[in-house]
C-alpha cells in the first residue's frame, strides 16, 4: 500500500500563503458536504465523532496542500510528474504526485498525452520479428481558466456498465446510502449527501496508473515491469500443511499465509469469501478463527462484493484482506484520495489474487450446463489452466473445454480491467507461471516480502524463485501484458444501464 505522509505542519510555507490556501480548501465541495452532514454521519454509527474529525482534518489538510501545489504550478509549461516533484520542494514527493492527479480530476490541471512509436524485436511463435510499439508520455499543466468539478455519485460508473461490484463505495459511504450486490448498485438519493467520496475511491472512476507508476519508481528497492507492475521478488510456492492440501486451488499459499497471520495473532480477522447457501455462489465473510479458515479455500469464479463488509470489521485492531485486482486498487484509491489518510486504518495486509475475469453466478450455472451438460452442484472444483476451463466432479471425473468457449459467459465489466496480477496488493498469488501443485507469488511491498519470508521460515510453505522454473515469470508477464493490451477504455459519459 502506498503510504502518503500527511504534512500537517506545512513547514516552510508563509503564514499568508497557508491562510489563503486553507481558506480556499474550506470551500471545496467535498469538505463542505462532509462537514455539513456531521449529524447524519454520526447517526449512522459508521464513524465515531473523533473519527469524523480525523477524516475531516485530513481532508482539509490535503485540500490545503493541493491549493499550494496548484499555486506553484501556475504559469509553468507542461511537466512530467517526475519534473514536478523536483520543482516543488515543500511536500513529500508521494503527496505531490497524488495532488496533481487529483487536481486533474477536480478540473484544475490538464493532462497532455504524447504518443511515440518505436520498432523493437520480439520473438513471435519462435521467430524474431520487428514490431511497432507505442509509448505514451504524460505531462501536466494548470488550466488557464480552471473550474472545480463536482464529482457525481458512483452510480454514474454503474450506469456506464463498468462497475466492478467490489462494494468499496458501500463501505466508505458515511451515511450508508449505497447498497451493492454482485449484480446491482443502488443509491438512496434522499440519504446521499452528494460528497463525491464514493467517486473518489472507486477503482473505475478515474485512473491512478500514472500516480502508481511514478510513486513506485521513486522507491529504488523495487523492481519494475510494465506488465506485472512493481515488485520485490517473485516465487513459486506450495503449502506443507496437509489439511490445506485437501482444499487448495493450486499451491495453498494464500490459506497458509492467512493461517500464519491468525495463529501468530499478527491480525485479528480476515476478510475473504466462502460458499453461500447456493453452492459456488461466494459471499464475503469475516474470519477470526482458524477453524473457519478452510471454508474460504479454493477459487470461486463468480464475483462477490467483498469490500462492502470492511466497515463491519472496524472494531478489529488489525485485519488482512483477500481480493481480486479491482479490490486492491479500490483500497489504494481510498488511501490516496481524497485525503491521503485511509478511511479504515486497520487494514494491515492486502493479499491479491490473479484474475483474468469473473462470471455472474447465473451465467456460471449456464456455462456448466451448456458446455458440460452438468449441474453446478455436481462440481467439486473449477480451474483455469493452460488455456482450458476445467471442472472436477463429485464422481471423480475431470472435464475441460477451451477457454475461448467460455469467455462469452464472463462479466463484460471485467474487460475494463488491465490488471491481471493485483498490482496494488502487498502479496499477489495465482497459478500462472507455476507447475501443478504450486502457486506463483509476487511480493510487492517490504511488508509483504517480510510476511512471506516469515511464513516460509515457519515451515508452512516451500518455495523457490519463479525465474528458476518453467514456464515461470516469462509466461506470467506475457499473459499479464496481453490483458493490458486487450483492456477496454472507460467512458463514463455513455449510459449502458437504464436506471
N, C-alpha and C positions, 0 to 999 in steps of 0.2 A: 504494500500500500504506500503510495506517495504521501509523505508527511510534510505538510506545509506549515512553516513556522509562523505563528502569529506575532507580528511586530507591534505589540501593544504600546511600547514606549515611543515609537516614531522618533528615535534618536536622530539628531541632525536636521530635523525639519523645523523651520522657523515657526514661532507661535502663530504668526499671522496666516501663513500658508496652511498650517494644521487646522486653525479655526475655520478658515474658508472651506477647506476640504470636508471637514466634519459637518459643517452647515449644509453643504451640497449633499452629503451622504444621507443626512436625516430626511431629505426629500425623496430619496429613492423609493419607488413604489413597493418593493418587497419589504423594506424596512418599515414603511408606514403601515402596510397591510398587517404585518406580524404584530407590531406594537398596538394597533387599534383593535385587534382581535384578542387581546390578552384574556379577557374574561371567558370568551368562548373556548379558547385553547386550554385554559386551566380547568374548565368544566369537564372536558373530555377525559382528563386524568393521564393523558399520554406523556405530558411533561409537567414536572413539578414547577413551582414558582422560581426556584433557584435555577433549574434547567432552562426555563423560559428566558430568564435574564442572561444566562450564559450564552445561549444561542443568539439573542438579540444583540448583546455586546459584540459578539464575534462578527455578526452581520454588519454592524456599524463600522467596526474596525476595518473589515475587508473592503467595504464600500469607500471608506475614507482613503484607504491606501490606493484603491483604483482611481479615485479622483486625482490624487497626487501623481500617479503614474501617467494618467492622461495628460495632465498639465505639462509634464516633462517631455511628452512625445509630440506636443504641438509644434507645427512648422518644420517637422522632420521629414526627410524623404522616406519612402518605404524601406523598412528594415527587416532583416531576418530576426527571429526570436533570439538567436544567439547574439546578434548585434545589439538588440535592445537591452539584454542582460548586461552587456559591457557598458552600455551608455548610461544606465540608471544604477547608481551605487547605493541608493537609500534603503533598499529592501533585499531580502534573500532572493536568489535567482529563481527558485521554485515559485515564490509568490508572484514575481513579475510575469513569468510565463503564464501562470494561472490568470492573472489580472488581464493580460492582453487578450486572451481567448474569450474571457467573459465580457470585456469591453466590446469586442466584436459582436457578440450576441446581443448586447444591450443597445447596439446601434451607434456607438461612438467611433469605432475603428473599422477600417476597410481592410479586407484580406485580398492581396494581389497574388494571383496564381500564374506562374510562368511554367510552360512545358518545354522541355528539351528532349531531343531524341539522340540516341547513340547506338552504334552497332556493337554487339557482343557475340562471342562464340559460345554456343550451348550444345550439349550432347542431346540429340533428339532421336529416340529409338535406336541408340547405338551409334549414330552418325553425328559428327560435329558439323553444325550449321551456323551461319552468321544470321542473327535475327535482330530486328529493330526493337529497342527498349525505350519506353518513355520514362522520363524523370520529371518530378514535379517540385517546384520551389515556391515557398510561401513567404511573402513579405507583408508587413503590417504598417498602416499609416492612419493617423487621425483624420476623420472625415472633415470636410470644410464646414458643413452645416449638420452636425450630429443631432439626432433626435432620439431620445430614450425610447426603446422598445419595451412594451409591456408584454410579458410572457403569458400566453394563453394557458388555460388548464390543459393537462396532459391528454384530455380527450381528443385533441387535435391529432395526436400521434396515433391513437387507436383508429380514428376515422380515416386516416391516410392508409390504413392497412399495414402499418409497420411495427405496431406494438408487439413486444416480445413476451408480454404477460408475466414479467418477472415478479410483480407485486410490490416493488420498492416504493412506488408512489403512494400506495395504500398505507405502508408502514410509516412513511415520512409525514403524510398529511396531518397538520397539527389539530384539525377539527374533525378527523375521521369522516371526511366527505367522499372518499373514494373506496369503491369495492371492486376487487379484481378476482376473477376466477381464471381457470385455464383457457377460457374462450371469450370472456367478456370483460369490459371495463365500464363501470357506471359511476357518474359523479352526481351527487346531490347538490344541484345548483343553489338551493336555498341555504345550504350549510356552507358551501365553498366560500372562502374568504378572498379569493382572487389574488393570492400572494405569489403564484407562479413557482413555488418551491418544487412542485411535482415536475414541472417542465425543466427546471434547473438540473435535477438529479436523474432524469430519465435517460437511459442509455441510447435512446433513438432520437432524442430531441435535437441535439447538435453534437458535432464531432469533437472529441478531445484528443484525437490521434496525434495532432501536431504538438500539443502540450505534453502528452505522454512521451513521445519520442524525444523531445528536447530536454525534458526533465531527466529522463533516464540516461541520456547521453552525457549529462553533467557528472554522473557517477562513473568514474573510470574503472571501478572494480567490476563493473558489469560487462558481459558480452552482449553484442547486438546483432540481431538477424532481422532483415526486412520481412521475413516470413513467420518467425515464431516470437519476435519481439525481444525484450531484454531478459537476460537470464544470468545466473551464477554458474550453474552446472547442469548437465543432462545425464540421466542414468537410465538403466533398465533394472527392474527390481521385482522381487517376489516375496510374499509373506512366508514366514516359517511357522505360523500358527495353524495347527491342523483344523481347528474349528472354523477359521476364516477360509481355509481352502475349500470347505464344503459349500460356502455361499458366495465365493468371489466371482467377479465377472471375468477378470484376467489375472492380474498378479496379486490381488487382495491388498494392494498398497494403501489405498485410502482408508479402509477399515482398520488396518494395522496402525496407521498414524492416529486415527481417532481413538482407538483403544488405549494407545500410549498416553494421549492427552487427558483422557478421563482417569485412567489408573494412576497416573502421576499427579493428578489434580492441577495440571497446567491450565486447564479450562474447567468450568463448572457445567457446561452444557454445549451441545452441538445441534446446529440446525441442518437437517438433511431431509430426505424423502423416504417414505416407506409405502408399501402397497396399502391402498384403502380397502374398504369392504368390496369394491369392484376390482377383481383381480387384474393386475397390470395397470391399474389407474393409480398413479402416485399421488400422495398427499404430503404436504410439508409437516414436519414433526420436530419437536424439541426433545432431545435425548439427554438425560442427565445421569443415566445408569448404564454401566457397561452391558448388563444382561439384555438391554433393549437394543443394543447397537447393531447386532447381526441382522435385525429386521430391515435395516437400511442397506444391506449389501446388495451388489448387483445393479446393473444399469436398467432403468425404466425409460423406455423410448418415447413415452407420452410426456408432454410438458406439464409442469406444475409451478404455480406462482409462489415459490418457496419464501421469497423475501417479505411477503406480506405479514409473516408472523414474527419478524425480528423484534418489533416493539413489545411483543409478549414475553421476550427473553431479557428485557432490560434490567430485571432485578438480579440476574446472574452477574457476578463480577467480571468474568471473562468467558467468552464463547468462541467457538470455531464455526465456520460456515462452509458447507459443501454446496457447490452450484456450478452451473454452466457459464460460458463466457459472458453472455449478456448480463448475468447477475454480478459477475466480478466487476464489469465495467460500471454497473449501476452503483455499487458500493463506492467505487473510486470517485465517481462524479459527486456522490454525496459527501465525500471528504474534501474535494476541491471546491465545490460550489454550494451555496453562494458565499460561504464564509471561510473556507479552509479549515473548518472545525467539524469533525464527524458528528452527525446527529446522535449516533449511538456509539459511545466511546468504548464499549465493552467487546467489540469485535477484535479479537486478538489474532486470529489466523483465518485466511481465506484459502480454501482448498478448491481449486478449479478443475473441472473435468473437460477433456477434449470433447468437442461437439461439432458435428457437421450440420445436423438438423434434427428436429424432433417432430413428433406426429400428434395431431389431435387424437384423443382417445377413441372417438367413434371411427375415425379413419384407420386407426391401428387395428381395430377389430375387423374392419372391412378388408384391410390388407391381408390379414391372416386367412380370412375366408376366401378371398378372391385368388390369392397366389398359392395357397397351400391346401385349401379345402379343409381347414381345421377351425375349431372354436378356440377362442382366446384362453379359456380355462384348461385347455389341454397342454399349454406351454409351461415349461419349467425354466426356460432361459431364451433370451434373444441376444443376438450379437451381430456386429458388422465387422467383417474381416476379409481382406484380400479381394475386395470388390464384390463380396457376397453379403446378402442379408440372410442370416442363419437363425433357425429356431430349433430348440430341443423340446421333445415331447415327453409326457409322463410315461409313454410306452418305451422310452429309451431311444427312440428314433431321432435322427438329425436330418433336417431338410434345409435346402437353401435355394435362393434364386439370385440372379444378377442384381446388383444394387440399383442399376438403371431402371429395373422394372418396378421398384417401389418408390422412386423419388416423386412420382406424381401424387403420392399419398401424404407427403411431408407438408408441414405448415409453410405456406408461401412467405409469411413474415420472417421465417428463418433465413431466407435468401437475401435479406438486407444486412446480414451479419458477416463481417470479414474475418472474424477471429475464430480459428479452429482450436487453439491451444490455451485459451484462458490467459491472455496476456497480463491481465490485471490481478492475478492471484499471487499468493506467496509461494504456493507449490501447485503445479499443474500436473495432472495424471491422465493417461489414456493408453490405448493399446497400440496405436500406430508406431511402427519402428521396432517394436519388441517381438520376440518369439512367443509361442504359445505358453501360457502359464506365467508370463511376465507382463509388467506394465512399464510404459515409458514415463519418466518423471523429469519435470523441469523445475528446478528451484530458481525462483525469480528475485527473491529478496534475501538479505543477510539473515533475517529471522527465519525465513523458510528453509534456507540451507542448514542453519543450526538445528532446527527441528528435525529435518530429515536425517541428519547425521546422528542426532540423539536416539532416534528410533532404530537406526542401524546398529549403534553401539549397544543398545538394549537387547539386541539379538532377535528383534521382531521381523526384520527384513534382511534379505540377502541382496546384494547389488553389485553392479559394475558399470563402467562408463557406457553410455548409449553409443558413443562413437566407436566402441570396440566390437560391436555386434552387428549382425546383418538381420534385416535390412537397415536398421539403425537410424541415426539422425538425418541422413540424406533423404530417405523416404519421407520421414515426418516433415521435413522442410518443403519437399516438393508438393505434398498434398496440402500443407498449410498455404503455400503460395498459390495453388490452384483455387482454393476457397477465396482468397483475397481478390484474385483476378475476376472471379465469377460474381462477386458481391454486387448486388443491385444498388444504385444510388437512391438515397432517400429524398422524397419530395413531399413535404408536409402540406403543400397547397392543394394536392389532389384529395378527393374525398371518395374513397372506395367503399366505405361502410356507412350506410344511412343511419342516422340517429333515431 
